[in-house]
Amino acid sequence: MEQEMKKPFKTVTTEYFEEIDYDTTGADRRKSRRIRMVTTETRLIDRHGRPVSEKIEPIVTTKFEYL
């Protein structure tokens, strides 16, 4: 009897934040604006064949980069 493989459940959230340095003036102000992208990935994977009633801890990964 073959065991049925379960697919992992994954949620990905992407957020964008604007960072501005208000201490700069004039033409330098355009250079002081940065966009930061934050990506959070949450995975719920049952890799050990635990019973369904047992709590599964999520694996959370957060990455950020500037655009």
C-alpha positions as CSV (number, residue, x, y, z in Angstrom):
1,M,0.0,0.0,0.0
2,E,1.6,3.3,-1.1
3,Q,1.4,6.3,1.2
4,E,-0.2,9.3,-0.3
5,M,2.1,12.3,-0.5
6,K,0.8,15.6,1.0
7,K,1.6,18.9,-0.6
8,P,3.2,21.6,1.6
9,F,1.2,24.7,2.4
10,K,3.1,28.0,1.8
11,T,2.1,31.6,2.2
12,V,4.2,34.5,0.7
13,T,3.6,38.1,1.7
14,T,5.4,41.0,0.0
15,E,5.4,44.5,1.5
16,Y,6.9,47.7,0.2
17,F,8.1,50.5,2.4
18,E,9.3,54.0,1.4
19,E,12.3,55.4,3.3
20,I,13.0,59.2,2.8
21,D,15.9,61.1,4.4
22,Y,14.1,64.4,5.2
23,D,17.4,66.1,6.2
24,T,18.5,66.5,2.6
25,T,17.4,69.4,0.4
26,G,17.0,70.3,-3.3
27,A,18.2,67.8,-5.9
28,D,19.8,65.5,-3.3
29,R,16.3,64.7,-2.0
30,R,15.6,62.4,-5.0
31,K,18.7,60.4,-4.2
32,S,17.6,60.0,-0.5
33,R,14.4,58.1,-1.4
34,R,14.7,54.3,-1.1
35,I,12.1,51.6,-1.5
36,R,12.5,48.5,0.7
37,M,10.8,45.3,-0.3
38,V,10.2,42.8,2.6
39,T,9.2,39.2,1.7
40,T,7.9,36.9,4.4
41,E,7.4,33.2,3.6
42,T,5.5,30.9,6.0
43,R,5.6,27.2,5.3
44,L,3.7,24.4,7.1
45,I,5.2,21.1,6.2
46,D,4.6,17.8,7.9
47,R,7.9,16.0,7.0
48,H,7.8,13.3,9.7
49,G,4.4,11.7,9.2
50,R,3.0,13.1,12.5
51,P,-0.7,12.6,13.2
52,V,-3.0,15.3,11.9
53,S,-4.1,16.3,15.4
54,E,-0.5,17.1,16.4
55,K,0.6,20.8,16.2
56,I,3.0,21.7,13.4
57,E,5.3,24.6,13.9
58,P,5.6,27.0,10.9
59,I,8.9,27.7,9.2
60,V,9.1,31.5,8.7
61,T,11.7,33.1,6.4
62,T,12.0,36.9,6.1
63,K,14.1,38.6,3.4
64,F,14.5,42.2,2.5
65,E,16.1,44.2,-0.3
66,Y,16.3,47.7,-1.6
67,L,15.0,48.5,-5.0
